[in-house]
Every structure is written in C-alpha cells, then in structure tokens.
Amino acid sequence: MDSGNACDDCPVAAGDEAETVGGIRGAAVFDGRRFVPAYVPIEGGRFLDPRPVDEGEPETAGPDAGGLSTDATLEVPDGFVIPGLVDIHFHGCMDRDFSDGDLAGLHEIAAFEASQGVTAICPASMTLPTDVLDQAMRAAARFVPAQGESSLVGINMEGPYISPDKVGAQNPAYVRPASLEEFAGLQEASGGLIRLIDLAPEIPGNLDFVREVAAGAAAGAFAGKQLGVRVSIAHTATDYDCAARAFELGARHMTHLYNAMPKLQHRAPGPIAAGAERDDVSAELIADGVHVHPSMVRLAFNMFGAERICLISDSLRACGLGDGTYELGGQLFTVAGPRATIENGSLAGSVSTLMQCMRTAVTKMGIPLELAVRAASANPARAIGVDALHGSIAAGHVADAVVLNRDLTVRHVVVRGRLVR
C-alpha cells in the first residue's frame, strides 16, 4: 500500500540543521504491546530491527538527561520511547485549516503537528461546496513535507454526505446526498490521498454509494490505483439496522464515536452497537476531556477492543492559540478554555492535539499507557492503510518516534530519522 505523500526519500529542506539519528537506545521502548529496554537502529530514515539493549551498539557517553551521544544515538535512560502519532481526523491548528486549500498553511500545520509528536497526518475536510473541496484536495496533492514537518499520509473527507439532522458544527447549507462522480473527481484532484469518506447511511442513495466505493476501492477503481478507501459512518441519525447494512456493504469505520450519532440504548441500540459487534470496524474517539465522559471512553475501549479504537484530536484552527472567535466551514466558533462551540452551543471540535488527547486518556480517564499509545499510532495507521510504514517502531517503518518524559510530556521528536525537537 502506498503512503500518500510520505515518500521513500522525502526531501530535506535547504539549510536544515536537524541532527541525523543513527539509533535510539531506551530503557522503555514501545514494541507494539509493551515497553522494553531496546536499541533501535535507524538507517536512511527507516527503522531497522530493534534489538535488546545488550545486543545494541557499544555504550557511549551521553548527556545525563538524555540526548544525542557521540555515535549519534539518541540516549533515553528514562522516560518512554513511542512511535510518532498518527492523527486521522483533525482540521487544523495555528489559525490554519485544511479546507483553506492553502499550501503554505499545510506546511504550517505539518510543522506544528510534528513539534507535538504527531508525525503522520490525515487532515479532515468539511461540508463545503465542490469547488472549495477541490482546491483543498489539489493543495494536498502538491504537498511534500520539509524536514521537521509531518508526512501527509491521507485525507479524511468529513462530509458533505451527512444527515441534516446531525450536522454538529458542519455547515447545513452544503449538506447533500453522496455522489460517486463528485467523490471520484475529488479523489483524482487529491492524487489518491482520500483514505476516509464519511457519510450518513440512512440518506437515500448513500447505501448504494457505500457499496460502490467499497467495491471500487477493492478493485483500485479510484485514481487508478489501490487505495484502501474506507467508508465511515458519521453525522448520522441512522438506526441499528441501517448501520448494520452499511457495514455489510463495506463501511469499516465510525467517525468520532458517540458524537453526532444516536445514543447507545438498550431497546434502540443504534449504530454504536452495530459497529461494536463487528471485528472489522474501527472507531474514532476524542479523548480531550470535553467531548466524551471518561467512563464512556473506557466503555468504548471495552466494546471495540484495544485493536480498533483510534484516538483522534478533531482539532480546529484554534489549536495552539487561545480563547477567541475563529472560522470553521463558513461559520464562526468561539473558544473558551478547552471548549469550542458554535452559536447554538454545539461543540465545534477540539482545541487539543492528539498528544494531549492521548495523555488525557491515560492520566484522567484510566486508559493504560500501552493501549493509549496503540490507539494513537498503530491503530489509526491501520485504519487508513498506511501501517506498513507508519505507527510502529519496527523494521522498515519510517523512523518517526517521540520521547516522553515520565509525566508524558514531549521531550524529543524524531521525524524521518532526524531529531527535530
């Protein structure tokens, strides 16, 4: 499976002085299941086979607090080494939004996300006119990450094929039924980067769209290559039966679980139950401490299992800034502390990074660190089909890693084998 714009030999920006890392030696390196002492060699921006520490490179004197030693090994005597995180649903940060369709803005987004330990990004579009979406897709197709910027590994097309009764902060003026012709055109404009297409299955014609996209993705029918496009149930008023039918037809994902969908209820189980009872459906979860109660976060991990929950940020252009009024999809939203709301009081998204959400899941919601790391790295990478290159510290994967302090704050970030923080 190709990795979108995460190319095999991503260019280094002129004048970049980020240090090349030849390996990472840590007392607690995440191996996909648990933390173990390990030495992980890096060559050509890729991880080689991790080794037990006593089989690694010869010990060299390194900084007491951890850092690059004389053999260009990143020494981590304490703290945790985890894969670079993979955010498959966020809109922007630092007053930039993916749907702006601005290439310079994409570079600013990618630089900020990398600095926060989110090294592979799949930004989300909004419910907008076709020409606006087309511009955003074309900007993404032109994006090539500079050194120190996250790889753009996909696009999450959130809307416009949603329910007018569950728009949330989406603009209801542009809601419309799913169109295979429109989607195929946008996929072509993006260069095949659309990995997730979100919709409400109960809208007339949308189940036919699910069937066609699932079949077309499997046959490589969009943009002329195998894409692994996943249909996601989103912004929906669907009942259990309709959701179950969508999954039978090929839908394989659920957008920000609990939010903008019917509640889980014992006599009317709705889409959450339909997704939870299938082993092949993944689900997004916003663990920012605002969107979902900690108990329901724990319940989601129990219902879907540790392999299928994908932590996301759903962050807006206000992320990284502060209180104020900002724009989202042609509407205004207001940020006050951790909450972002539109005029009617509906939540508009989050102002947290994925790293902050992962930390909140562990420190305030009782999710074990190992499960939270998987939910923010390997699981989302697998959900959009880029797990052969991203989301794990494993041989052949892009050498993206984050060093966390014991309190789970970010100490260092390695992007494609270079220390950028």
C-alpha positions, 0 to 999 in steps of 0.5 A: 500500500502506498503512503500518500505523500510520505515518500521513500526519500522525502526531501530535506529542506535547504539549510536544515540543521536537524541532527541525523539519528543513527539509533535510539537506545531506551530503557522503555521502548514501545514494541507494539504491546509493551515497553522494553529496554531496546536499541533501535537502529535507524538507517536512511530514515527507516527503522531497522530491527530493534534489538535488546539493549545488550545486543545494541551498539557499544555504550557511549557517553551521553548527556545525563538527561538524555540526548544525542551521544557521540555515535549519534544515538539518541540516549533515553535512560528514562522516560518512554520511547513511542512511535510518532502519532498518527492523527486521522481526523483533525482540521487544523491548528495555528489559525490554519485549516485544511479546507483553506486549500492553502499550501503554505498553511499545510506546511504550517500545520505539518510543522506544528503537528510534528513539534507535538509528536504527531508525525503522520497526518490525515487532515479532515475536510468539511461540508463545503461546496465542490469547488472549495473541496477541490482546491483543498484536495489539489493543495494536498496533492502538491504537498511534500513535507520539509524536514521537521514537518509531518508526512501527509499520509491521507485525507479524511473527507468529513462530509458533505454526505451527512444527515441534516439532522446531525450536522454538529458544527458542519455547515447545513447549507452544503449538506447533500446526498453522496455522489460517486462522480463528485467523490471520484473527481475529488479523489483524482484532484487529491492524487489518491490521498482520500483514505476516509469518506464519511457519510450518513447511511440512512440518506437515500442513495448513500447505501448504494454509494457505500457499496460502490466505493467499497467495491471500487476501492477493492478493485483500485477503481479510484485514481487508478490505483489501490487505495484502501478507501474506507467508508465511515459512518458519521453525522448520522441519525441512522438506526441499528439496522441501517448501520448494520447494512452499511457495514455489510456493504463495506463501511469499516469505520465510525467517525468520532464515536458517540458524537453526532450519532444516536445514543447507545440504548438498550431497546434502540441500540443504534449504530454504536452497537452495530459497529461494536459487534463487528471485528472489522470496524474501527472507531474514532474517539476524542479523548480531550476531556470535553467531548466524551465522559471518561467512563464512556471512553473506557466503555468504548475501549471495552466494546471495540477492543484495544485493536480498533479504537483510534484516538483522534484530536478533531482539532480546529484552527484554534489549536495552539492559540487561545480563547477567541472567535475563529472560522470553521466551514463558513461559520464562526466558533468561539473558544473558551478554555478547552471548549469550542462551540458554535452559536447554538452551543454545539461543540465545534471540535477540539482545541487539543492535539492528539498528544494531549488527547492521548495523555488525557486518556491515560492520566484522567480517564484510566486508559493504560499507557500501552493501549493509549499509545496503540490507539494513537499510532498503530491503530489509526495507521491501520485504519487508513492503510498506511501501517506498513510504514507508519505507527510502529517502531519496527523494521522498515517503518519510517523512523518517526518516534517521540520521547516522553518524559515520565509525566508524558510530556514531549521531550524529543521528536524524531521525524524521518530519522532526524531529531527535530525537537 
